[in-house]
Amino acid sequence: MDFDFTLEGENLPRRAFRARVVGLAVRVHSHGRDYPIRDISATGLALLDETRGFRQGESLVVDLEIHRKAFLKDLPAKVIRVLENGIVGLDFMQLDLKAEERLDKLVLEIQKRLIDLRKARDLARQQIETPDAEPDADRDRTHQKDESNS
């Protein structure tokens, strides 16, 4: 089954999950500098360039850095979009298997952490909205104790 969807506020379908991560940057070899990554997926990334130094169709070699330490080096990429607000979209081009696997693991870990964070926020919100209610696990244990005492 093939799914095609758009995210609210976007008019183009996404090919992969995208996430924003604090401390993630991209070093563009030909520019000799780092750029903050706005979001990343297994197929590409969006960076923020206030200098307007990129042009659509440009081929690049980039390194992904986490907290200024190299995570993946020498990734071929192509500029696919340059927006007026400084957002530049890059697609990764023909990654080797090792790089593809590491990138997939990074994106998967980001997804897991976002899911955990969302669950924790939802639980906290529920507890604020219904402060007298028992959490599900405590209620289940209490119910089991009551049944065993019968």
N, C-alpha and C positions, 0 to 999 in steps of 0.2 A: 504494500500500500504506500503510495507516495503522498506526502503532505506538503502543501505550499501555503504559507501564511505571511501576513505582514504584521509588524508591530505598530501599535498606536502611534500616529504621527509620522509614519514612514509610508512612502508610496511604492517602495521596491521590496520584493521578497528577499529575505536573508537566506544565505546558503548554509549558515552555521550559527550556533549560539555565540553571542558576543557578550563580553563582560568587561567592566571597568575595574582596574586593580591599582591600589595605591602603591607606589614604589616601582612600578613597571615602566621602563623606558626603552626607547629604540635608538641605537647609535647608527646613523647613516654614514657609511664610509666616505662617500664623495663629498659630504657636507662637513665632515670632521667634527660633528657634535651630536649630542643626545637631544631627543625630543620626548616629551611626556606622551604616553600612550593613552588615548581616550577610551578605546575599547579594543579587545582582541578576540579572535576566534581561531579555529584550526585552519582557516583559509586565508586570513589576512588580519589587518589591523587598521585602526584610525589613529593618526597622531595629530597633535596640535602644533601648527607652525605659524607663528605670528609674523614671521619675516616674509612670507609668501614666496619662498625659495624653491618650490616644486612645480613641475609642469606635468600635465596628464600625458601618459605614455612613457614617461621616463623610467628606465631600468636602473635598479639600485641593488646594492649589497648592504645588508643590515645585520646588526647584532641585537638580540634581546637581552636586556639587563634587568635584574631584580635587585633593588637597593644598591645600585651601582656595581653589581657583580655580574659578569657575563653568565648568561643562562644558555643561550644558543648563539653560535657565531656563524658569520658568513652565509646568511640566508639570502637567496636571490628573491627580489621582490619587484613589482611594477606598480607605478602610480596609476590608479584607475579613476581617481576623482580628486579634484581640488575645489573646495568650496570657498565662498567669499568670507566666511567666518574663521578661516584658518584651518579648518579640518581637512586633512589629507588622507584619502583612503588608499591603502596598499593591498595588493594581492600577493601572497607568497607564490613563487614559481618553481615548480619541479623540485620540491624538497627531497633530500635523500631519506631513506626509511628511518634512520636513527633520529634525525631532526623532526620528522613527522610524528614519530612516537612520543618524543619529549614534549612537543607542542600539544599533542592530544592529551597527554597526562596533565600538563599545566592547566589547560582549559577544563578538563574534567574535575580537577581539584578545586578550581575556582567555582564551578557549578555546585559541587558538594558543599563547599563552605557557604555559598549563597543560600542554598536550601536550608542548611542548619541555622543560619542567621535568620532567615524568614520564619522558620518554625519557632525559634526562641522569641522573636518579636510577637508572633501570633499568640503564643502562650502567655507572654507578659501582658499583652493587650486584654486577653480573656480574664486574667487574674485581676486586672484593674477594673474591668467592666463588671465582674461578678466576684468581689473580694470574699464573700462568705462561702463560695462553692469550693468543694474539695477538688484537688487535682485528680484526674482519672485514675492514676496508679494508686494513690492513697485510698480512694473510694473503693477500688477493686479489692485491695488488701483488707479493708475494714469489712467489706461484704463477705469475703472468704472466711474471716475469723468468726463472724456471726454465724455462718452456716456450720462451721466445725464445732461450735459450742452447742449446737442444737441436738 
